[in-house]
């Protein structure tokens, strides 16, 4: 259900933008998705394909860039990691702050007019 909700939101935004620009077709949607969101790109693409059937976005290509988590460690500095961290991935220290990794951004949409 997680990917279904996201696919619905992405489709709604893409269709609104396409209408605003009087597009005849949406060809590609470029996304940035943080790894903390635990999105399976294949599931998201499948849901999007199902939802977009019969719309300007039918057959669209979803280009998904996964964004890592940044761990700022008092000892090591900043490190990127592919999952949420409770400790520094380098020194295993616990004096860290975790940033990012939770984004869901539509970077751009390619359309035909």
CNS distance restraints for C-alpha pairs under 8 A (distance, minus, plus):
assign (resid   1 and name CA) (resid   5 and name CA) 6.40 0.50 0.50
assign (resid   2 and name CA) (resid   6 and name CA) 6.60 0.50 0.50
assign (resid   2 and name CA) (resid  39 and name CA) 7.96 0.50 0.50
assign (resid   3 and name CA) (resid   7 and name CA) 5.90 0.50 0.50
assign (resid   3 and name CA) (resid  39 and name CA) 6.74 0.50 0.50
assign (resid   3 and name CA) (resid  40 and name CA) 7.77 0.50 0.50
assign (resid   3 and name CA) (resid  43 and name CA) 6.53 0.50 0.50
assign (resid   3 and name CA) (resid  44 and name CA) 5.08 0.50 0.50
assign (resid   3 and name CA) (resid  47 and name CA) 6.86 0.50 0.50
assign (resid   4 and name CA) (resid   8 and name CA) 6.13 0.50 0.50
assign (resid   4 and name CA) (resid  44 and name CA) 7.03 0.50 0.50
assign (resid   4 and name CA) (resid  47 and name CA) 5.74 0.50 0.50
assign (resid   4 and name CA) (resid  48 and name CA) 7.59 0.50 0.50
assign (resid   5 and name CA) (resid   9 and name CA) 6.32 0.50 0.50
assign (resid   6 and name CA) (resid  10 and name CA) 6.10 0.50 0.50
assign (resid   6 and name CA) (resid  44 and name CA) 7.62 0.50 0.50
assign (resid   7 and name CA) (resid  11 and name CA) 6.03 0.50 0.50
assign (resid   7 and name CA) (resid  44 and name CA) 6.21 0.50 0.50
assign (resid   7 and name CA) (resid  45 and name CA) 7.90 0.50 0.50
assign (resid   7 and name CA) (resid  47 and name CA) 6.21 0.50 0.50
assign (resid   7 and name CA) (resid  48 and name CA) 5.09 0.50 0.50
assign (resid   7 and name CA) (resid  51 and name CA) 7.61 0.50 0.50
assign (resid   8 and name CA) (resid  12 and name CA) 6.13 0.50 0.50
assign (resid   8 and name CA) (resid  48 and name CA) 7.26 0.50 0.50
assign (resid   8 and name CA) (resid  51 and name CA) 7.12 0.50 0.50
assign (resid   9 and name CA) (resid  13 and name CA) 6.30 0.50 0.50
assign (resid  10 and name CA) (resid  14 and name CA) 6.10 0.50 0.50
assign (resid  10 and name CA) (resid 106 and name CA) 7.57 0.50 0.50
assign (resid  11 and name CA) (resid  15 and name CA) 5.99 0.50 0.50
assign (resid  11 and name CA) (resid  48 and name CA) 7.26 0.50 0.50
assign (resid  11 and name CA) (resid  51 and name CA) 7.77 0.50 0.50
assign (resid  11 and name CA) (resid  52 and name CA) 7.00 0.50 0.50
assign (resid  11 and name CA) (resid  57 and name CA) 7.61 0.50 0.50
assign (resid  12 and name CA) (resid  16 and name CA) 6.16 0.50 0.50
assign (resid  13 and name CA) (resid  17 and name CA) 6.18 0.50 0.50
assign (resid  14 and name CA) (resid  18 and name CA) 6.05 0.50 0.50
assign (resid  14 and name CA) (resid  26 and name CA) 7.76 0.50 0.50
assign (resid  14 and name CA) (resid  29 and name CA) 7.80 0.50 0.50
assign (resid  14 and name CA) (resid  57 and name CA) 7.79 0.50 0.50
assign (resid  14 and name CA) (resid 109 and name CA) 7.05 0.50 0.50
assign (resid  15 and name CA) (resid  19 and name CA) 6.10 0.50 0.50
assign (resid  15 and name CA) (resid  56 and name CA) 7.15 0.50 0.50
assign (resid  15 and name CA) (resid  57 and name CA) 7.33 0.50 0.50
assign (resid  16 and name CA) (resid  20 and name CA) 6.17 0.50 0.50
assign (resid  17 and name CA) (resid  21 and name CA) 6.34 0.50 0.50
assign (resid  18 and name CA) (resid  22 and name CA) 5.95 0.50 0.50
assign (resid  18 and name CA) (resid  23 and name CA) 4.95 0.50 0.50
assign (resid  18 and name CA) (resid  24 and name CA) 7.73 0.50 0.50
assign (resid  18 and name CA) (resid  25 and name CA) 7.65 0.50 0.50
assign (resid  18 and name CA) (resid  26 and name CA) 6.98 0.50 0.50
assign (resid  18 and name CA) (resid  56 and name CA) 7.97 0.50 0.50
assign (resid  18 and name CA) (resid 111 and name CA) 6.97 0.50 0.50
assign (resid  19 and name CA) (resid  23 and name CA) 6.09 0.50 0.50
assign (resid  21 and name CA) (resid 113 and name CA) 7.63 0.50 0.50
assign (resid  22 and name CA) (resid 113 and name CA) 6.33 0.50 0.50
assign (resid  23 and name CA) (resid 111 and name CA) 6.07 0.50 0.50
assign (resid  23 and name CA) (resid 112 and name CA) 5.49 0.50 0.50
assign (resid  23 and name CA) (resid 113 and name CA) 4.27 0.50 0.50
assign (resid  24 and name CA) (resid  56 and name CA) 6.53 0.50 0.50
assign (resid  24 and name CA) (resid 111 and name CA) 7.41 0.50 0.50
assign (resid  24 and name CA) (resid 112 and name CA) 5.59 0.50 0.50
assign (resid  24 and name CA) (resid 113 and name CA) 5.15 0.50 0.50
assign (resid  25 and name CA) (resid  56 and name CA) 4.76 0.50 0.50
assign (resid  25 and name CA) (resid  57 and name CA) 6.32 0.50 0.50
assign (resid  25 and name CA) (resid 111 and name CA) 5.58 0.50 0.50
assign (resid  25 and name CA) (resid 112 and name CA) 5.08 0.50 0.50
assign (resid  25 and name CA) (resid 113 and name CA) 7.04 0.50 0.50
assign (resid  26 and name CA) (resid  56 and name CA) 5.68 0.50 0.50
assign (resid  26 and name CA) (resid  57 and name CA) 4.83 0.50 0.50
assign (resid  26 and name CA) (resid  58 and name CA) 7.70 0.50 0.50
assign (resid  26 and name CA) (resid  60 and name CA) 6.26 0.50 0.50
assign (resid  26 and name CA) (resid 109 and name CA) 7.24 0.50 0.50
assign (resid  26 and name CA) (resid 110 and name CA) 6.01 0.50 0.50
assign (resid  26 and name CA) (resid 111 and name CA) 4.33 0.50 0.50
assign (resid  26 and name CA) (resid 112 and name CA) 6.36 0.50 0.50
assign (resid  27 and name CA) (resid  57 and name CA) 6.83 0.50 0.50
assign (resid  27 and name CA) (resid  59 and name CA) 7.30 0.50 0.50
assign (resid  27 and name CA) (resid  60 and name CA) 4.78 0.50 0.50
assign (resid  27 and name CA) (resid  61 and name CA) 6.25 0.50 0.50
assign (resid  27 and name CA) (resid 109 and name CA) 7.69 0.50 0.50
assign (resid  27 and name CA) (resid 110 and name CA) 5.50 0.50 0.50
assign (resid  27 and name CA) (resid 111 and name CA) 5.55 0.50 0.50
assign (resid  27 and name CA) (resid 112 and name CA) 7.29 0.50 0.50
assign (resid  28 and name CA) (resid  60 and name CA) 5.32 0.50 0.50
assign (resid  28 and name CA) (resid  61 and name CA) 4.63 0.50 0.50
assign (resid  28 and name CA) (resid  62 and name CA) 5.85 0.50 0.50
assign (resid  28 and name CA) (resid  63 and name CA) 7.05 0.50 0.50
assign (resid  28 and name CA) (resid 109 and name CA) 5.82 0.50 0.50
assign (resid  28 and name CA) (resid 110 and name CA) 5.00 0.50 0.50
assign (resid  28 and name CA) (resid 111 and name CA) 7.26 0.50 0.50
assign (resid  29 and name CA) (resid  60 and name CA) 7.20 0.50 0.50
assign (resid  29 and name CA) (resid  61 and name CA) 6.35 0.50 0.50
assign (resid  29 and name CA) (resid  62 and name CA) 5.03 0.50 0.50
assign (resid  29 and name CA) (resid  63 and name CA) 6.07 0.50 0.50
assign (resid  29 and name CA) (resid 106 and name CA) 7.20 0.50 0.50
assign (resid  29 and name CA) (resid 107 and name CA) 7.78 0.50 0.50
assign (resid  29 and name CA) (resid 108 and name CA) 6.10 0.50 0.50
assign (resid  29 and name CA) (resid 109 and name CA) 4.55 0.50 0.50
assign (resid  29 and name CA) (resid 110 and name CA) 6.35 0.50 0.50
assign (resid  30 and name CA) (resid  62 and name CA) 6.12 0.50 0.50
assign (resid  30 and name CA) (resid  63 and name CA) 4.72 0.50 0.50
assign (resid  30 and name CA) (resid  64 and name CA) 6.11 0.50 0.50
assign (resid  30 and name CA) (resid  65 and name CA) 7.83 0.50 0.50
assign (resid  30 and name CA) (resid 106 and name CA) 5.99 0.50 0.50
assign (resid  30 and name CA) (resid 107 and name CA) 5.37 0.50 0.50
assign (resid  30 and name CA) (resid 108 and name CA) 5.26 0.50 0.50
assign (resid  30 and name CA) (resid 109 and name CA) 6.20 0.50 0.50
assign (resid  31 and name CA) (resid  62 and name CA) 7.27 0.50 0.50
assign (resid  31 and name CA) (resid  63 and name CA) 6.02 0.50 0.50
assign (resid  31 and name CA) (resid  64 and name CA) 4.83 0.50 0.50
assign (resid  31 and name CA) (resid  65 and name CA) 6.12 0.50 0.50
assign (resid  31 and name CA) (resid 104 and name CA) 7.13 0.50 0.50
assign (resid  31 and name CA) (resid 105 and name CA) 5.62 0.50 0.50
assign (resid  31 and name CA) (resid 106 and name CA) 4.64 0.50 0.50
assign (resid  31 and name CA) (resid 107 and name CA) 5.45 0.50 0.50
assign (resid  31 and name CA) (resid 108 and name CA) 7.39 0.50 0.50
assign (resid  32 and name CA) (resid  64 and name CA) 5.90 0.50 0.50
assign (resid  32 and name CA) (resid  65 and name CA) 4.83 0.50 0.50
assign (resid  32 and name CA) (resid  66 and name CA) 5.86 0.50 0.50
assign (resid  32 and name CA) (resid  67 and name CA) 6.45 0.50 0.50
assign (resid  32 and name CA) (resid 103 and name CA) 6.83 0.50 0.50
assign (resid  32 and name CA) (resid 104 and name CA) 5.74 0.50 0.50
assign (resid  32 and name CA) (resid 105 and name CA) 5.08 0.50 0.50
assign (resid  32 and name CA) (resid 106 and name CA) 6.53 0.50 0.50
assign (resid  32 and name CA) (resid 107 and name CA) 6.71 0.50 0.50
assign (resid  33 and name CA) (resid  37 and name CA) 7.17 0.50 0.50
assign (resid  33 and name CA) (resid  39 and name CA) 7.67 0.50 0.50
assign (resid  33 and name CA) (resid  64 and name CA) 6.88 0.50 0.50
assign (resid  33 and name CA) (resid  65 and name CA) 6.21 0.50 0.50
assign (resid  33 and name CA) (resid  66 and name CA) 4.96 0.50 0.50
assign (resid  33 and name CA) (resid  67 and name CA) 5.73 0.50 0.50
assign (resid  33 and name CA) (resid 101 and name CA) 7.53 0.50 0.50
assign (resid  33 and name CA) (resid 102 and name CA) 7.02 0.50 0.50
assign (resid  33 and name CA) (resid 103 and name CA) 5.32 0.50 0.50
assign (resid  33 and name CA) (resid 104 and name CA) 4.63 0.50 0.50
assign (resid  33 and name CA) (resid 105 and name CA) 6.53 0.50 0.50
assign (resid  34 and name CA) (resid  38 and name CA) 7.80 0.50 0.50
assign (resid  34 and name CA) (resid  66 and name CA) 5.57 0.50 0.50
assign (resid  34 and name CA) (resid  67 and name CA) 4.41 0.50 0.50
assign (resid  34 and name CA) (resid  68 and name CA) 6.10 0.50 0.50
assign (resid  34 and name CA) (resid  69 and name CA) 7.40 0.50 0.50
assign (resid  34 and name CA) (resid 100 and name CA) 7.09 0.50 0.50
assign (resid  34 and name CA) (resid 101 and name CA) 3.89 0.50 0.50
assign (resid  34 and name CA) (resid 102 and name CA) 4.36 0.50 0.50
assign (resid  34 and name CA) (resid 103 and name CA) 4.71 0.50 0.50
assign (resid  34 and name CA) (resid 104 and name CA) 6.47 0.50 0.50
assign (resid  35 and name CA) (resid  39 and name CA) 7.17 0.50 0.50
assign (resid  35 and name CA) (resid  66 and name CA) 6.04 0.50 0.50
assign (resid  35 and name CA) (resid  67 and name CA) 5.90 0.50 0.50
assign (resid  35 and name CA) (resid  68 and name CA) 5.73 0.50 0.50
assign (resid  35 and name CA) (resid  69 and name CA) 7.03 0.50 0.50
assign (resid  35 and name CA) (resid  82 and name CA) 6.40 0.50 0.50
assign (resid  35 and name CA) (resid  83 and name CA) 6.23 0.50 0.50
assign (resid  35 and name CA) (resid 101 and name CA) 5.20 0.50 0.50
assign (resid  35 and name CA) (resid 102 and name CA) 6.55 0.50 0.50
assign (resid  36 and name CA) (resid  69 and name CA) 7.50 0.50 0.50
assign (resid  36 and name CA) (resid  83 and name CA) 6.31 0.50 0.50
assign (resid  36 and name CA) (resid  84 and name CA) 6.33 0.50 0.50
assign (resid  36 and name CA) (resid 101 and name CA) 5.20 0.50 0.50
assign (resid  36 and name CA) (resid 102 and name CA) 5.19 0.50 0.50
assign (resid  37 and name CA) (resid 101 and name CA) 7.41 0.50 0.50
assign (resid  37 and name CA) (resid 102 and name CA) 5.59 0.50 0.50
assign (resid  37 and name CA) (resid 103 and name CA) 7.65 0.50 0.50
assign (resid  39 and name CA) (resid  43 and name CA) 7.74 0.50 0.50
assign (resid  39 and name CA) (resid  44 and name CA) 7.12 0.50 0.50
assign (resid  40 and name CA) (resid  44 and name CA) 6.27 0.50 0.50
assign (resid  41 and name CA) (resid  45 and name CA) 6.05 0.50 0.50
assign (resid  41 and name CA) (resid  64 and name CA) 7.06 0.50 0.50
assign (resid  42 and name CA) (resid  46 and name CA) 6.10 0.50 0.50
assign (resid  43 and name CA) (resid  47 and name CA) 6.15 0.50 0.50
assign (resid  44 and name CA) (resid  48 and name CA) 6.01 0.50 0.50
assign (resid  45 and name CA) (resid  49 and name CA) 5.99 0.50 0.50
assign (resid  45 and name CA) (resid  62 and name CA) 6.59 0.50 0.50
assign (resid  46 and name CA) (resid  50 and name CA) 6.31 0.50 0.50
assign (resid  47 and name CA) (resid  51 and name CA) 6.17 0.50 0.50
assign (resid  48 and name CA) (resid  52 and name CA) 5.86 0.50 0.50
assign (resid  49 and name CA) (resid  53 and name CA) 6.32 0.50 0.50
assign (resid  49 and name CA) (resid  58 and name CA) 6.73 0.50 0.50
assign (resid  49 and name CA) (resid  59 and name CA) 6.80 0.50 0.50
assign (resid  49 and name CA) (resid  60 and name CA) 7.61 0.50 0.50
assign (resid  52 and name CA) (resid  56 and name CA) 7.52 0.50 0.50
assign (resid  52 and name CA) (resid  57 and name CA) 5.46 0.50 0.50
assign (resid  52 and name CA) (resid  58 and name CA) 4.96 0.50 0.50
assign (resid  52 and name CA) (resid  59 and name CA) 7.78 0.50 0.50
assign (resid  53 and name CA) (resid  57 and name CA) 7.43 0.50 0.50
assign (resid  53 and name CA) (resid  58 and name CA) 4.94 0.50 0.50
assign (resid  53 and name CA) (resid  59 and name CA) 7.75 0.50 0.50
assign (resid  54 and name CA) (resid  58 and name CA) 6.06 0.50 0.50
assign (resid  67 and name CA) (resid 100 and name CA) 7.82 0.50 0.50
assign (resid  67 and name CA) (resid 101 and name CA) 5.62 0.50 0.50
assign (resid  67 and name CA) (resid 103 and name CA) 7.52 0.50 0.50
assign (resid  68 and name CA) (resid  80 and name CA) 6.00 0.50 0.50
assign (resid  68 and name CA) (resid  81 and name CA) 5.70 0.50 0.50
assign (resid  68 and name CA) (resid  82 and name CA) 5.09 0.50 0.50
assign (resid  68 and name CA) (resid  83 and name CA) 7.06 0.50 0.50
assign (resid  68 and name CA) (resid 100 and name CA) 7.17 0.50 0.50
assign (resid  68 and name CA) (resid 101 and name CA) 5.11 0.50 0.50
assign (resid  69 and name CA) (resid  80 and name CA) 5.54 0.50 0.50
assign (resid  69 and name CA) (resid  81 and name CA) 5.31 0.50 0.50
assign (resid  69 and name CA) (resid  82 and name CA) 6.18 0.50 0.50
assign (resid  69 and name CA) (resid  83 and name CA) 6.30 0.50 0.50
assign (resid  69 and name CA) (resid  84 and name CA) 6.43 0.50 0.50
assign (resid  69 and name CA) (resid  98 and name CA) 6.91 0.50 0.50
assign (resid  69 and name CA) (resid  99 and name CA) 6.09 0.50 0.50
assign (resid  69 and name CA) (resid 100 and name CA) 5.17 0.50 0.50
assign (resid  69 and name CA) (resid 101 and name CA) 4.31 0.50 0.50
assign (resid  69 and name CA) (resid 102 and name CA) 7.98 0.50 0.50
assign (resid  70 and name CA) (resid  78 and name CA) 6.50 0.50 0.50
assign (resid  70 and name CA) (resid  79 and name CA) 5.68 0.50 0.50
assign (resid  70 and name CA) (resid  80 and name CA) 4.52 0.50 0.50
assign (resid  70 and name CA) (resid  81 and name CA) 6.40 0.50 0.50
assign (resid  70 and name CA) (resid  98 and name CA) 5.82 0.50 0.50
assign (resid  70 and name CA) (resid  99 and name CA) 5.10 0.50 0.50
assign (resid  70 and name CA) (resid 100 and name CA) 6.05 0.50 0.50
assign (resid  70 and name CA) (resid 101 and name CA) 7.29 0.50 0.50
assign (resid  71 and name CA) (resid  77 and name CA) 7.99 0.50 0.50
assign (resid  71 and name CA) (resid  78 and name CA) 5.51 0.50 0.50
assign (resid  71 and name CA) (resid  79 and name CA) 5.19 0.50 0.50
assign (resid  71 and name CA) (resid  80 and name CA) 6.09 0.50 0.50
assign (resid  71 and name CA) (resid  81 and name CA) 7.27 0.50 0.50
assign (resid  71 and name CA) (resid  85 and name CA) 7.31 0.50 0.50
assign (resid  71 and name CA) (resid  88 and name CA) 6.74 0.50 0.50
assign (resid  71 and name CA) (resid  96 and name CA) 6.44 0.50 0.50
assign (resid  71 and name CA) (resid  97 and name CA) 5.86 0.50 0.50
assign (resid  71 and name CA) (resid  98 and name CA) 4.70 0.50 0.50
assign (resid  71 and name CA) (resid  99 and name CA) 6.37 0.50 0.50
assign (resid  72 and name CA) (resid  76 and name CA) 7.61 0.50 0.50
assign (resid  72 and name CA) (resid  77 and name CA) 5.39 0.50 0.50
assign (resid  72 and name CA) (resid  78 and name CA) 4.30 0.50 0.50
assign (resid  72 and name CA) (resid  79 and name CA) 6.44 0.50 0.50
assign (resid  72 and name CA) (resid  88 and name CA) 7.84 0.50 0.50
assign (resid  72 and name CA) (resid  96 and name CA) 5.37 0.50 0.50
assign (resid  72 and name CA) (resid  97 and name CA) 5.23 0.50 0.50
assign (resid  72 and name CA) (resid  98 and name CA) 6.36 0.50 0.50
assign (resid  72 and name CA) (resid  99 and name CA) 7.79 0.50 0.50
assign (resid  73 and name CA) (resid  77 and name CA) 4.92 0.50 0.50
assign (resid  73 and name CA) (resid  78 and name CA) 6.16 0.50 0.50
assign (resid  73 and name CA) (resid  79 and name CA) 7.86 0.50 0.50
assign (resid  73 and name CA) (resid  88 and name CA) 6.19 0.50 0.50
assign (resid  73 and name CA) (resid  93 and name CA) 7.44 0.50 0.50
assign (resid  73 and name CA) (resid  94 and name CA) 7.86 0.50 0.50
assign (resid  73 and name CA) (resid  95 and name CA) 5.97 0.50 0.50
assign (resid  73 and name CA) (resid  96 and name CA) 4.45 0.50 0.50
assign (resid  73 and name CA) (resid  97 and name CA) 6.76 0.50 0.50
assign (resid  74 and name CA) (resid  95 and name CA) 5.87 0.50 0.50
assign (resid  74 and name CA) (resid  96 and name CA) 6.35 0.50 0.50
assign (resid  75 and name CA) (resid  91 and name CA) 7.92 0.50 0.50
assign (resid  75 and name CA) (resid  93 and name CA) 7.80 0.50 0.50
assign (resid  76 and name CA) (resid  90 and name CA) 7.27 0.50 0.50
assign (resid  76 and name CA) (resid  91 and name CA) 7.25 0.50 0.50
assign (resid  79 and name CA) (resid  89 and name CA) 7.54 0.50 0.50
assign (resid  79 and name CA) (resid  90 and name CA) 7.94 0.50 0.50
assign (resid  81 and name CA) (resid  85 and name CA) 7.66 0.50 0.50
assign (resid  81 and name CA) (resid  89 and name CA) 7.33 0.50 0.50
assign (resid  83 and name CA) (resid 101 and name CA) 7.94 0.50 0.50
assign (resid  84 and name CA) (resid  98 and name CA) 7.66 0.50 0.50
assign (resid  84 and name CA) (resid 101 and name CA) 7.84 0.50 0.50
assign (resid  85 and name CA) (resid  89 and name CA) 7.44 0.50 0.50
assign (resid  85 and name CA) (resid  98 and name CA) 7.22 0.50 0.50
assign (resid  86 and name CA) (resid  94 and name CA) 6.93 0.50 0.50
assign (resid  86 and name CA) (resid  96 and name CA) 7.92 0.50 0.50
assign (resid  87 and name CA) (resid  92 and name CA) 5.17 0.50 0.50
assign (resid  87 and name CA) (resid  93 and name CA) 5.47 0.50 0.50
assign (resid  87 and name CA) (resid  94 and name CA) 4.82 0.50 0.50
assign (resid  87 and name CA) (resid  95 and name CA) 7.55 0.50 0.50
assign (resid  87 and name CA) (resid  96 and name CA) 6.72 0.50 0.50
assign (resid  88 and name CA) (resid  92 and name CA) 4.55 0.50 0.50
assign (resid  88 and name CA) (resid  93 and name CA) 5.19 0.50 0.50
assign (resid  88 and name CA) (resid  94 and name CA) 6.43 0.50 0.50
assign (resid  88 and name CA) (resid  95 and name CA) 7.87 0.50 0.50
assign (resid  88 and name CA) (resid  96 and name CA) 6.59 0.50 0.50
